[in-house]
Amino acid sequence: MSVVVKLLREAGSDPAIPLPAYETPGSAGADLRANLPPDQRADGVTLPPGARRLIPTGLHLEIPDGFEVQVRPRSGLALKHGITLPNSPGTIDSDYRGPLGVPLINLSGAPYTIRHGDRIAQMVVAPVVQARFETVETLTETRRGEGGFGSTGRG
């Protein structure tokens, strides 16, 4: 299935930064890149250990009705450098038209610098189903019942 997500570059963003793209034919996520303001492009943005920062992409999206964009961490950044998203996955709703920023957090013990143009996250376009909610007197019983975390055993 193919859907069109319309992209608008922000005024002042760097048009040389590539648009989101799938790196391989089997990729589920399109890479998002940092598109830093002119005064940060030379040195980048350094995240000290434990710090969070909203990194701009220079983009606004128009997502079709019935879809969302999920923003997810890049596994290489998470494994090698401890850089991830504090709200993973982040959801962008189809009616949002503001700037697309990626909240990053440094979970490592060392500072990490995000450079202008770095791949910082990936976005997955996904269908949305909106449910109806209703209150009832009882719920159907299941084998699991009220068993919560770890209740189905180990392994």
N, C-alpha and C positions, 0 to 999 in steps of 0.2 A: 504494500500500500504506500502511496506517496501523497503527501500533503504539502502545501506551500506555506511557509512561514515567511512573512514579509519583514525585511530588515531596513531600518533607517539609521544612518550614521548620525551621531550627535555632532552639532556644530563644534568645531575645534578638535574633533578627534582626528587621529592620523589615518588617512585613507590608504596608506601603504600596509597597514596591519590587515592580514587576510581575514576574510569573513569566516564564520564557523564552517568547518568542513569535516567530513568523515575521512579518516586516514586510510582505511581499507574498505573493500566492498562489503565485508561482514560486520563493520562497526555499527554498534547500536547508538553510540554517542558521537556528536560532532564537537570537536575541540573548540573551546572558547579561549580567546587570547586577551591578555592585559593590554589596554589602550590607555596609557597613562597621560595625564595632563602635561603640556609642554615643559613646565618647570620640574617635573619628576622624571622625564624621559632619559636624561643622561645618567642619573645615579640609581634609578629604580626606587622601589619601596622596600625597606627592610623591616621584616617582622621579627622582633625579639622573641625569645622563648615565652610561650603562653599568650602572646598578643594576638588580637583579632583586628582585621582591617577589611573594609569594603573596597575591592579592587574594580575599577571601572573597565568596561569592555568597549565603550564608545558606541553602543548600540541600543536601539529601542526595537521591540518586536511587535508584530501583529500576528497573533496565533489564531488559527481558525476556531470558530465555535465548536465545542465538542472535543477540544484537545487542550493539553497543558504542555508546558516544557518543564522537565525535571532537570535541575542543575546538580551534578554529582561530582565527587572528587576524581582526580586523576590518580590511578593506583600507583604509578611511578613516583609522583610527588609525595604521596602518603607514605609509601614504604621507604623510600630513600631519604626523605627529608622531614617527615612528620607534618607535612602541609596538607590540610584537609579542610572540609567545610564543617562549621559548627552545627549546621541544620541540614543534614544530608538525608534524603535529597531535598533540596529547596524546590518549591513549586512556584511557577509563574503562571498565573491564570490568564485565560484568553481575553479578558477585558482589561488587563493591565497594559498601559502604554508608556510608562515611565522608563527611566534609564535602567539598563541591565547591569547590575553590579554583582560581583561574586564575593560573598563574605568568606575570607580565609582565616584559618587559625594555625599557629605554629605550635605543634605539640612536642617538638623536639627540645633538646637542651641547648641548641645553638641558633644564633640569628640566621635568617634566610632572606635573601634579597630577590624580589620579583622584578624582573626586567621588563621593559617596554617590549611588547610582542610575545612574551612567554605564553605558552599554553598553560592555563591555570585551572581549568575545569572542563567538564563535558556536559553537553545538553542533550537530553533524550526527549523526543516528541512522543507523547503518549495520549491515547484516547481517554476520555473522562466519562464516567457513568455517574449521574446524580441520582441518589436514592430518595425515596420517600421514607419518612420516619413516622412510626406510630407506636404508641404505648399499648402494652398488653398486660394481662393479669399473670400469665406464666409463659415460660419459654419451653420449647421442646427439649427433652432430655437427650444427652449424647453419652457415649462411652466415657469420654474424657471428663464431662461434667464441668466442675469449677476449678479443675486443676490448672494452675498457672505456670509460671516460669519453672522449667525443669521437671514438670510433672509427668512428661512422657518418657522419662528415663534418660540414660546416658548413651551417647554414641549413636 
